[in-house]
Amino acid sequence: MARHLLVVRCAKVRSLRQDAGMSVQELADRVGVTPRMVMYWEDGTCVPEARNARRLCDALRCSMADLTEAVSGTETLAHLRFSCGLTAEAAASRLRDRSAGRALFVDAHKIRCLERGRRVSGWNWRKAECTGRLVKELATVYGVPVRMVLDAWMRTRPGDTCPALPEEQQPSPPASALARWAQLNDRQRVYLDEFLRDDQMTEAEMWMRKQNGSEVPPARQWRKIPFSVHAPVEVFGFTRLQQRLRTQGVHDQGAGATLSSLERLGLIIVSRDTVEVDSIGAAERTLVEMTRRGRACARAGRGEPPATKTPAHLLSEWLWGTLSRVIATGDEGVHESALTGKSLFFLAVGYRPQRGAHPSRGFIELRPRMADGDTHVAEYRWHATLLGRRHADEYREQYARLYPAITTP
C-alpha cells in the first residue's frame, strides 16, 4: 500500500466539524463532495487528497496544521503543497512554466520523489544552484516565504546538498534619493549626515543592550535623537549631536532654520519634550527623528547602497545571536527560563507568532532533563534541532560577515 505523504487525522475532521456546528451534509456541500466521502474521511477509510484537504480547511476555517496535527516548525515539502491545495500534477504543471522547472524537467513523479526523500533522476538535480532556483519558484507556486521552502527541503531531504539560493545583486542608490541630496545645500548635507551617523550609533547601542540582556525601549522612542536642551550651556553643556556639528563649524543660531527646512523636505521629524536638569528643573528638549526618506537620502549622499535587508533565508542579528547561544551550550542546553520573548515564536518548535502567520523555523526545541534515577523530569532545556545545527553549519560564513560582533558557534 502506498504511504501517504500527509495524513489528515480522521478524528480532527469530525471534531472540527462538530465544533463548527455543521452536519455531514453541510460540510460535504461546502467541500464539493458526497456525504459518504465525508464519512469515509471521518472514520479513516479514505484520506483527502491535497485539493480536498485545502477545501476542508476553508470550510472548517482552520489551518492545515489543525487537520494534520503537524507541529509548527516541522513542516515538510508535502505539507506546503497540501496547504495550498495543489496536487503533484498541478504543482508540476505550474513549475514547468518557469525556467528552473523546465531546466529540471519537473513532473508529478519527481515532485513525489522529492517529497518522499527519494533520489530524483537528472544531472541538474545534483547541482545546488539549480535546486536553489527551484526553491524560489516553489515558494512562488506555494505562496509562502522562500525560507519556509528551504527549511522544509532540508527537513525532507537531510542527506542532500543544501540548495544554493541565487544571490541578489547589490542595489544602487535610488535616483530619487540622489536627486534629493543634490537639492540640499552644504550645511543641510552636514546636518543630515550627522543625523544618520547618530541614528546608526544609537542603533548599535540598543543592539548591545539587547545582547547583554538589558531592557530596550521601542524603536519609536530611541530613534528620537536629542538635538538640544534649552538650558544654559554652563549648566548642561551640549548634546552629542551639537558637539559634532560644532566641530564642523555649522552649529550656530541658524540651527533652527536648518531643522525646519529638512523637516519641510520630509527628511526628518522634529519634536519636543521635557527633561529634568540639575539645579534648573524641567527644561525643554528638541528631538530629531530621521524618516525613511531621510535615511535613503543620506546614504545616497555617502555613496552607500540602500539599507539591504537580511537575505530571506537567513536570521536577523537578534535571532542569530539567540540560536548561536543555544548551539554554543552543546549537550548542556539552555534552561527553559533563559529564553523568553518573541525569539521563541520565530525559532522554537511548536511556536507560531500569531494565528494565520507563518510558523516558526523550528531551529530550537525543549527537551526534558531527567532527575537522578530517571524517576521524573527535573527540568526542561532548550537545544538546537538537527535543522538548526545544519542551518548554522551551512551559513556560518555568511553570518560571520553579516554580524561580526556575534561569536559564530
C-alpha positions in Angstrom: 0.0 0.0 0.0 1.3 3.5 -0.9 2.5 5.6 2.0 0.5 8.8 2.3 2.7 11.9 2.1 0.5 13.7 4.6 -2.1 12.3 6.9 -5.3 14.1 7.8 -6.4 12.9 11.2 -9.9 11.5 10.9 -10.8 12.4 14.5 -9.9 16.0 13.8 -12.2 16.2 10.8 -15.1 15.0 13.0 -14.3 17.2 16.0 -13.7 20.4 13.9 -17.0 19.8 12.0 -18.9 19.4 15.3 -17.2 22.4 16.8 -18.3 24.4 13.7 -21.9 23.2 14.2 -22.1 21.6 10.8 -23.8 18.4 9.7 -22.1 15.9 7.4 -24.3 17.1 4.6 -23.4 20.8 5.1 -19.7 20.0 5.2 -20.0 17.9 2.0 -21.8 20.7 0.2 -19.1 23.2 1.2 -16.2 20.9 0.1 -18.0 19.7 -3.0 -18.1 16.0 -2.3 -20.7 13.5 -1.3 -21.7 13.0 2.4 -20.5 9.4 2.1 -17.0 10.7 1.3 -17.0 12.9 4.4 -18.0 9.9 6.5 -15.1 8.0 4.9 -12.7 10.8 5.9 -14.1 10.8 9.5 -13.8 7.1 10.0 -10.4 6.9 8.4 -11.4 4.8 5.4 -10.1 7.4 3.0 -7.6 10.3 3.2 -8.4 13.6 1.5 -6.2 14.5 -1.4 -4.5 17.9 -1.5 -7.3 19.8 -3.2 -10.0 18.4 -0.9 -7.8 18.9 2.2 -7.5 22.6 1.3 -11.2 22.9 0.8 -11.8 21.2 4.2 -9.6 23.8 5.8 -11.5 26.6 4.1 -14.9 25.1 5.1 -13.9 24.4 8.7 -12.0 27.7 8.9 -8.8 26.0 10.2 -5.2 25.6 9.1 -3.7 22.5 7.5 -1.8 22.0 10.8 -5.1 21.7 12.6 -6.2 18.9 10.3 -2.9 17.0 10.3 -1.9 18.0 13.9 1.5 18.9 12.5 3.7 20.8 15.0 4.8 24.3 14.0 8.4 24.2 12.8 8.3 20.7 11.5 6.7 21.3 8.1 7.8 19.2 5.1 7.6 19.9 1.4 4.4 17.8 1.2 2.8 19.9 3.9 3.5 23.1 1.9 1.9 21.6 -1.2 -1.1 20.3 0.6 -1.6 23.6 2.4 -2.1 25.5 -0.9 -4.3 22.7 -2.2 -2.2 21.6 -5.2 -1.9 18.1 -6.5 1.5 16.9 -7.6 0.3 17.2 -11.2 -0.9 20.8 -10.7 2.3 21.8 -8.9 4.5 20.3 -11.7 2.4 22.0 -14.3 3.0 25.4 -12.8 6.7 24.7 -12.3 7.1 23.8 -16.0 6.0 27.3 -16.8 9.1 28.6 -15.0 12.8 28.4 -16.0 14.1 26.2 -13.1 11.1 23.9 -13.5 11.9 23.4 -17.2 15.6 23.0 -16.6 14.9 20.2 -14.2 12.2 18.6 -16.3 9.8 18.7 -13.4 6.8 16.3 -13.5 4.4 14.8 -10.9 6.6 11.8 -10.3 9.7 13.9 -9.5 7.6 16.1 -7.2 6.5 12.9 -5.2 10.1 11.6 -5.1 11.3 15.0 -3.9 8.7 15.0 -1.1 9.4 11.4 -0.1 13.1 12.0 0.2 13.9 9.7 -2.7 16.5 10.2 -5.4 15.4 12.3 -8.3 16.8 11.4 -11.6 18.6 14.1 -13.7 22.1 15.6 -13.5 20.8 19.1 -12.8 19.1 17.8 -9.6 22.6 17.3 -8.2 23.6 21.0 -8.8 22.9 23.2 -5.7 22.4 26.3 -7.9 19.7 24.6 -9.9 17.8 23.3 -6.9 18.3 26.8 -5.3 16.4 28.4 -8.2 13.7 25.7 -7.8 13.3 26.6 -4.1 12.5 30.2 -5.1 10.0 29.1 -7.7 8.3 26.6 -5.3 7.9 29.5 -2.9 6.1 31.4 -5.5 3.9 28.5 -6.5 3.0 27.6 -2.9 2.6 31.2 -1.9 5.0 31.0 1.1 8.3 32.7 2.0 11.5 31.3 0.5 12.8 30.4 3.9 9.8 28.1 4.6 10.5 26.1 1.4 14.3 25.9 2.1 13.6 24.7 5.7 11.1 22.2 4.5 13.5 20.9 1.8 16.3 20.4 4.4 13.9 18.6 6.8 12.6 16.4 3.9 16.0 15.6 2.4 18.5 15.8 5.2 21.1 13.9 3.2 21.1 16.2 0.2 23.4 19.1 -0.6 21.7 22.3 0.6 20.2 24.2 -2.3 22.2 27.4 -3.1 19.8 30.3 -3.4 20.6 32.9 -6.1 22.4 35.8 -4.7 20.6 39.1 -5.0 22.5 41.9 -6.7 23.6 44.8 -4.6 21.2 47.7 -5.3 22.4 51.1 -6.3 21.2 54.3 -4.5 17.7 55.2 -5.8 17.6 58.1 -8.3 15.1 59.9 -6.2 17.4 59.9 -3.2 20.3 61.2 -5.2 18.1 63.9 -6.6 17.0 65.0 -3.1 20.6 65.0 -2.0 21.6 67.2 -4.9 18.9 69.8 -3.9 20.4 70.3 -0.4 23.0 72.9 0.4 26.3 72.1 2.1 25.0 73.0 5.5 21.9 70.8 5.2 24.0 67.9 3.9 26.3 68.1 7.0 23.3 68.1 9.3 21.6 65.1 7.6 24.9 63.2 7.5 25.4 63.7 11.2 21.8 62.7 12.0 22.3 59.4 10.1 25.6 58.8 12.0 23.9 59.3 15.3 21.0 57.2 14.3 23.4 54.3 13.5 25.3 54.8 16.7 22.1 54.6 18.7 21.0 51.5 16.9 24.3 49.8 17.7 23.9 50.8 21.4 20.5 49.3 21.5 21.7 46.1 19.9 24.5 45.8 22.6 22.0 46.4 25.4 19.8 43.6 23.9 22.7 41.2 23.7 23.6 41.9 27.4 20.0 41.2 28.4 19.2 44.8 29.3 15.8 46.3 28.7 15.5 48.1 25.3 12.8 50.7 24.7 10.7 50.6 21.5 12.4 51.9 18.3 9.8 54.7 18.1 11.4 56.1 21.3 15.1 55.5 20.9 15.1 56.7 17.2 14.2 60.2 18.5 17.7 61.7 18.9 18.3 64.5 21.4 19.4 67.6 19.4 19.4 70.3 22.0 18.3 71.1 25.6 17.1 74.6 26.3 19.3 75.2 29.3 22.3 77.4 30.0 25.4 75.9 28.4 27.4 76.3 31.6 24.9 74.1 33.3 24.0 71.4 30.7 26.7 71.7 28.0 26.0 70.3 24.6 24.4 67.1 23.3 26.4 64.6 21.2 24.9 65.9 18.0 25.7 69.5 18.9 29.3 68.6 19.7 29.9 67.1 16.3 28.2 69.9 14.5 30.3 72.4 16.4 33.4 70.5 15.3 32.4 71.0 11.7 31.6 74.7 12.3 27.9 74.6 11.5 26.3 74.8 14.9 25.1 78.4 15.4 22.0 80.5 15.6 20.8 79.1 12.2 20.3 75.5 13.5 16.6 76.0 13.9 16.2 77.2 10.3 18.1 74.2 9.1 16.0 71.8 11.0 12.8 73.4 9.7 14.0 73.2 6.1 14.9 69.5 6.4 11.6 68.8 8.1 9.7 70.5 5.2 11.5 68.2 2.8 10.3 65.2 4.7 13.8 64.1 5.7 13.4 64.4 9.5 10.7 64.8 12.1 11.3 67.4 14.8 9.5 67.0 18.2 9.9 68.4 21.7 9.6 67.0 25.3 10.9 68.0 28.7 13.7 66.6 30.8 15.0 67.2 34.3 18.2 69.2 34.5 20.1 69.5 37.8 19.7 72.9 39.5 17.2 74.0 36.9 14.4 71.5 36.9 12.3 70.9 33.8 13.8 72.0 30.6 12.5 71.8 27.0 14.4 69.4 24.7 14.4 69.2 20.9 14.4 65.8 19.3 15.2 64.7 15.8 14.0 61.5 14.1 15.1 60.5 10.6 12.4 59.4 8.2 12.9 56.6 5.8 13.3 59.1 3.0 15.9 60.9 5.1 18.0 57.8 5.6 17.9 56.9 1.9 18.9 60.5 1.0 21.9 60.5 3.5 23.1 57.1 2.3 22.9 58.2 -1.3 25.0 61.2 -0.4 27.6 59.0 1.2 27.6 56.8 -1.9 26.3 53.9 0.2 23.8 51.4 -1.3 20.3 51.4 0.2 20.0 49.6 3.5 19.8 45.9 2.5 17.5 43.5 4.2 18.9 40.3 5.6 18.6 37.6 2.9 15.3 35.9 3.1 16.7 32.5 4.2 18.9 34.0 7.0 18.1 35.1 10.5 18.1 38.6 11.8 21.1 39.6 14.0 18.9 39.2 17.1 17.7 35.7 16.2 21.1 34.5 15.0 22.5 35.6 18.4 19.9 33.5 20.2 20.5 30.4 18.0 24.3 30.8 18.4 23.9 31.0 22.2 21.9 27.7 22.3 24.3 25.9 19.9 27.3 27.1 21.9 26.0 25.2 25.1 26.2 21.9 23.3 24.6 19.0 25.1 24.1 21.1 28.2 21.4 23.2 26.6 19.9 26.5 27.9 17.5 26.5 30.8 13.8 26.9 29.9 13.5 30.2 31.6 16.6 31.7 30.0 14.9 32.2 26.6 11.8 34.4 26.7 10.1 36.9 24.5 9.4 36.9 20.8 12.5 34.9 19.8 10.7 31.6 20.6 7.9 32.4 18.2 10.4 32.6 15.3 12.8 29.8 16.3 11.2 27.2 18.5 9.3 24.1 17.5 5.7 24.4 18.4 5.5 28.2 18.3 3.7 30.4 15.9 3.8 34.3 16.0 0.0 34.5 15.7 -2.9 32.6 14.2 -2.6 32.8 10.4 1.1 33.8 10.5 3.9 31.7 9.1 5.2 29.1 11.6 8.5 29.3 13.4 11.6 27.9 11.8 12.0 25.0 14.2 15.6 25.6 14.9 15.4 25.0 18.7 13.3 22.7 20.9 12.6 22.0 24.5 14.0 18.6 25.8 13.4 17.1 29.2 16.3 16.5 31.6 15.5 13.6 33.9 16.3 13.6 37.6 18.8 11.0 39.1 17.4 7.6 38.7 15.1 8.7 35.8 12.2 9.0 38.3 10.8 12.2 37.0 11.6 15.2 34.8 13.8 17.6 36.7 13.7 20.5 34.2 13.4 21.4 30.5 16.2 22.9 28.5 16.5 24.4 25.0 18.6 22.5 22.5 19.2 23.1 18.8 17.3 20.8 16.4 19.1 18.9 13.7 17.8 21.6 11.2 19.0 24.4 13.5 22.5 22.9 13.6 22.6 22.3 9.9 21.4 25.8 9.2 24.3 27.1 11.3 26.8 24.9 9.5 25.6 25.9 6.1 25.6 29.6 6.6 28.2 30.3 9.3 30.4 32.2 6.9 27.6 34.4 5.7 26.6 35.2 9.3 30.2 35.9 10.3 30.3 38.6 7.5 26.8 40.0 8.3 27.2 40.1 12.1 30.9 40.2 13.1 30.0 41.1 16.6 28.4 37.7 17.3 30.7 34.8 18.0 29.9 32.1 15.5 29.5 28.7 17.2 
